[in-house]
């Protein structure tokens, strides 16, 4: 899976009230033996585990693997330091 940062969306609060940051990413993989591209939003917080949101048609992809691919390329500390 290839991952590219599309844009910094801004600061967000999760349902616990923790302030974090949201980023849009483009993921490129294969689906039905053909190249497939989709977008996902990563939510990064200091004290809460990172999580993503995908479109319903992309829920079949392993979200933990997507998060890991993003954080391997863009470390959490780097993302949290972005756009201060």
Buried (B, 14 or more C-beta within 10 A) or exposed (E): EEBEBEEEBEEBEEEEEEEBBBBBBEBEBEEEEEEEEBEBBBBBBEEEEBBBEBEEEBEEBEBEEBBBBBBEEBEBEEBBEEEE
